[in-house]
Amino acid sequence: MTQEYGQTLAAFVLDTGKQSRRLLKRIQEIDEVDPNVKIVDAAIADRTRFRVKVHQTTDLGGAKGAARGAGLGVIVGAIVLGPAGAVIGGAAGGVLNGVRNRLHDIGIEDKFMRQITKEVEKGKSVLFILYEGNWAASIGMIEQAITAEKALLISSTLPPKTEAALKALVDPAVEQLGGAEVVSDYEVEVPEEAPAEAAAPAVPAAAVAAAAVAPAATADDLTQLSGIGPKASAALATAGITTYAALAEANEPQLRHALHAADMVPPANVASWPMQASYAASGDWQGLMKYNKRGSEPSHRGASKPKAATGAAPDDLTQLNGIGPRISMILSDGGVTTYAQLEHTDPSQLRKIIAEGGALPPSSLDTWPTQASYAVRGDWQGLATYNSRK
């Protein structure tokens, strides 16, 4: 196979993740019989309302290429998230944004990344394929496969020797994010996008005049809420959040993004700010006091970090699918050391522990408590059967 073509990173935007997987399978079949091209790596990114799930394809079947671990998955996450990656926070946000900022240095054009980020709407899926050579001999079959799935093709030809540059960029990032096992299948939060503006209906002249003299909304004192000081209040104001009503409508990723933009570390209770604001907006200060009091009770504080039973020996959590040595250590630091503890820990709390440990939550995280329930009983056969169905 000739090497003069270098590598090409092709992105196929499709309506569903199922279509992405079908298209990948078809392209793999074509790759098997075309000696002029070789698939080097493949990954899929599925966009939901609040998350992007990245799946590294490590099994290329009979294809001539061999997947490069979790390398392309990191590149995909950085490209698809775009500037929104900052909302992840901690090490994960910094690493993915750092990767994105350096992609153009190794030949991946900014225009290519912007176009993909723009095309990936909520619910869409993107299949990325990195290959060498060209599809000239089988272009008809490739076009047929693309047409069958109604895919939008966006490609970026990379210069020769890109493989070494990709490896030098990705390998350190993979290590920082928790290792190849973690980033081979992970998900990250994205801020909710504002709905597209519809064409404005005709407004009576009287209404226009009334609006022109209507007073602007008065800013509220957000520092009256627990966890919001003057600096945080200023950061929120910069993001356009100046009233209790606006804060009540905000979501946690948006708040974290606003604080990160001001070089602030989000406090532990940032998720409670919208609820606090909803009480303040309605003037229910007594309800706000009761809400904050419930949040400060020892039983609630204890829930933020599960306590190990006295004398309980730690279990080998790496026996569960999706938990490698790095994740196991992070869970231990977060107070989860046994199968019994893991069984009774809410997935949302597990996400918090993993994020605070500087790693990306694997998409299998929601299954950990169920997996742990089998391990607690010593039902390893049942665990294997459960995982095989996932």
N, C-alpha and C positions, 0 to 999 in steps of 0.2 A: 504494500500500500504506500502510495507516495506521501511524503511529509510536507510538501510545499504549501499546502493549504493551511497549515497551523491548526488552531482549534477554533471552534465556533460554539458560542453559548446561545442556544435557542430557547425562547420562552413561548409557550403556548397558553393563551388565556382561554379558559373554558367555563361553562356555566356551573359545572358541578365537579366534585372530587372524583366521582365515579367515572365521568368522562375522561378525566386526566389519566386515570389508571388504565382505562381501555386504550387510550391513544398510546400510552407508554408501551403497553403490551404489543400493540401492532407495530410500532417502530422497532421494538426489539426483534420481532419476527423478521422484519425487512433487513435489519442489521446483520442477522445471522447468515443471510444469503448474498449480501453485497460485500465483496472483498475490498471495495474502495473507501470504506468508512468504518470507523470504530467508535462505539459509545464509550466514553471515558467515565462518565458519572451521570447520575440522574437524581432529581429530588422534586417533591411536590409541596406546594404551599396552599392550604385551604383557608379562605377568609370567612370568618363568621362575624357576627355583629360586633363582638368585643374582643375577639382573639384572632391571631394568625397561627395556624398549626402547621408546622414544617415536618415533613416525613422524608428522611433520607432513604433512597432506594439502594439497599446494599445487595439485593439479589437481582442480578441482571439475567438470570436464567442461562440460556445458551449463548448470550451475546459475547462477542470477542473481547470486549472491554471488561475491566474489573473496577468496581466502584472504589473510590478513594475514601473509604471510611465515612466520616461525617463532614468532609470538607465542603462539598457543594451545599449541604444543608445550612451551613453558617452563612455562606455567600447569599443564598436565597433569602434567609431571614433578614439580612442587612438590606438587600435590594427591595424586597416587598414592603418592609416597614417604613422605609424612608425616614424622614425626620421624626416620625412618630415613635421611633425606637426609644427616644428619650424617656417616654412615660414608663418604661419598664423599671427604671431606677436601679441603684446599686451597680454591681459589677456587670450584670447582664446588659443593661442599657448602655453603659460606657463601652463595653466590648463591641457590641453590634454596631453602634454608631461609629466607633473607630474603624471597624472593618469597612463600612460603607464609605467613609471619607477617603479611604485608601484604594478603593476599587479602581478608580480611574487611573491610578498610577500603574496598574498592571494591564491596562488596555480595555477595561470595561467602561464604555462611554457614559457620561452623565445623562445624555439624552436618552439612552437606552433605559437607564434606571428610572428616570422621570416618567417615561412612557408607560413602563410596567406598573409603577406605583399608581398612576392615573387610571389605568385600565382595570386594576383589581378592585372592583366594587364589592360591597358586602355580599357574601354568598358565593362569590366567584372562586375559581381554583386556577392555579398556574403550574404547569409542568415545565421544569427546566431540564434540558439535556445538554451536556457538554460532550462534544464529539470531535474527532479528527478526520481529515479527509473531506470528501464531499459525496452528495447523494445523486450526482448526475446520472448514474446508471440506473437508479431506481426512483427518480424524481416523480414519475407518474404514480407509483404506489404511495409515495409520501403525500403527494397532493390529494390523492383519493382518501387517505386516512384522515387528513386535516379537514377535508370537506365533510366527511361522514360525521365528524364530531363537532362541526361548526366552530372550529378553533381559530383564534386570532394569533398569527405567528409574528413574533418580534425577535429578531436575531442580532447578535453583535459578534463580528469576526474579531478574534483575538490574535495578537502577534505571536510568532514562534517563541518557543521556550516559556510559554505562559505557565506551564505546569509547575515549574520550579518556583515561580513568583507566587502562584496560588498557594502552594504548600507553605512557603515562608510566611505568608499572611495568615493562613487559616490555622495551622498547627498550634501556635501560641494561643489563638483565640479559643480553640477547642479545649485546651487545657484549663484556661481561665473560667470557662463556662461549665466545667464539671467533668470533662472527659468525653471521649467519643461515644460511650454508651448513653450518656445523657443527651447530647445534642444530636444523636441520630434520630430522635423523635421528640420534639419539644413544642411548646406553645408560648406565646407572649401576648400581652394585652396591647390593645390599640385604643386610642381615644375614639369616642363615638363621634361620627361626622355629623355636621349640621345638615339637615335636609336641604335639597336643592330648592332655591327660591322659585315659586310659581309666578306666572305672569300676574301682576297686580291688577285687580279689577278697577274700573273707573271709580274715582272718589268724588263725591259732590264738593263743589267749591266751598260750601259752608263748613264742611268737615275739615277741609284743608286749612281754612282760616282758623278754626278752633284749635287744630293741632299746632299751628304756628305759635299760638300764645299759651299753650299748655305748659306748665312748669316741668322741668326735667326731674327725673326720679332722684330723690335725695339719697345720698350714700348713707348706709347704716354703719354703726360702729362694730365691725366684725370681731374686734378684740374682746367683746363681751362673751364670746364663745370660748369654751375650754380648748386650749391647745393653739389658739391663734393670737400671736403677739403682733406688735407693730410691723415687724419685718414681713411676717407671713401675710398680714393684711395688705401691705403694699404690693407684695407679689401677686396676690389675688386681684387687686385693683388693676395692675398692669395687664392681667389676663381678661379684664372686663367684668370681673366679679366684684361688685361694690355694695350689693344689697343682700339682705337675708334671703329674699325671694330668689335671687339669682344663684346664691350658694346652695339653696335647697334643691335647685334643678340640676346642679352640677353632679358629675360622677367622680369616683375616686381617681381613675386614670387622668382625667382633666386636671384635678387638683394637684396630683403628683407632678404632672408636666409643668404646671405654673410655678411650683416651688423649685423644681429642678432648674427652670429657666432663670431663677433668681439665685442660683447656687446655694439652695437650702436643702437640708435633709428633711424629708417629710416626717413629722412626729408620729408616734405610735397610734394616736387616735384620729389620724386624718380621715379615716373612713367614716367617722362619726359626725364630721362637720355638716354634711347635708341634712342629717336628721336633727342636729342641734339647731340649724338654721330654720328648719320648718317650724319648730316650736317658737323661735324668736319672731319669725315672720307673722305668725298668728297672735303674737303678744302673750303666749302661754309661758311666762317665765317660771311659774311654779312647776309646770310639766317639764321644762328644760332642766330645772334643778333636780327633779326626781330621776330624769333620764341619766344625767351625769353621775348622780349618786349610785344608780344601779351599775354604771360602768366602772365605778371605783371600788365596788365591793370586792373583798378578797376572793370570793368564789369565781368572780369574773376575771380577775387578774390571773388567778391560777390557771384559767383556761388558755391563756396565751402561751404557756409553756408547760406541756404535760410533765408531771412529776413521776419519776421512776419509783416503783414500790421499793420500800426499804429492803435491802438485801437481795433484790431480784437480779439474777444474772442476766446480762444483755444477750439478746438473741442475734443470730447472724442474719440481718435484714437483707443481705445481698442474695439470699436464696429466693427472694421475691422478684418477679419480673419488673424491670425498670429501675431497680435500685442497685447501683454500683458502689464501689468503695467510697468514692467522694460523697455521694448522696447519703450513704449510711452514716458517714462522719458528721455531715451537716444535721441529719436527723438526731444524732446523739447529742450534738451541741444544743439542739432545740428541745432536749428532754425526752425524745422518743428513742428508746433503746430496746424495747421488747415487742414481740408480736402482739401481746395483749394491749399494750399502749397504742400501737399503731391501729389495731382493730377499732378502738374507740376514739380515734382522733378524726375530727371533721376534715374533709379534703381542703376546705378553705383555709384551715389552720395549717395544714401541711404545705400549701402553696406559700403561705407567709413565711414559714420556717425555711423553705428552700430558697425563696427570694432573699431573705435576710442573710443566708449563707453564701449569696453571690452566684447561685447556679440557676439554670433554667428549669422550670417544672416539666418533667416528661409528660406526654399526653396520657401515659398509663397511670398517672398519679391517682385519679379517681378510683382506680381498682385496688389500691394498696390496702385499705381497710378490709375489703372482702377477701383479698389474698391472705391477709394476716389472720382472718378468722379460720381459714383452713389450716394455716400453720400452727395456730394455738392448739388446735385439736390433734395435730400430728397427721392430718389427712392430706398427705403429699400427693396421692393419686387424684384426690378430688381437686387439689390445687392445679395439677397438670391439666386435668380435664377443663377446668374453668378457664385457664389461660389459652388453651387451644381453641376455645370458642371466641376469643377476642381478636 
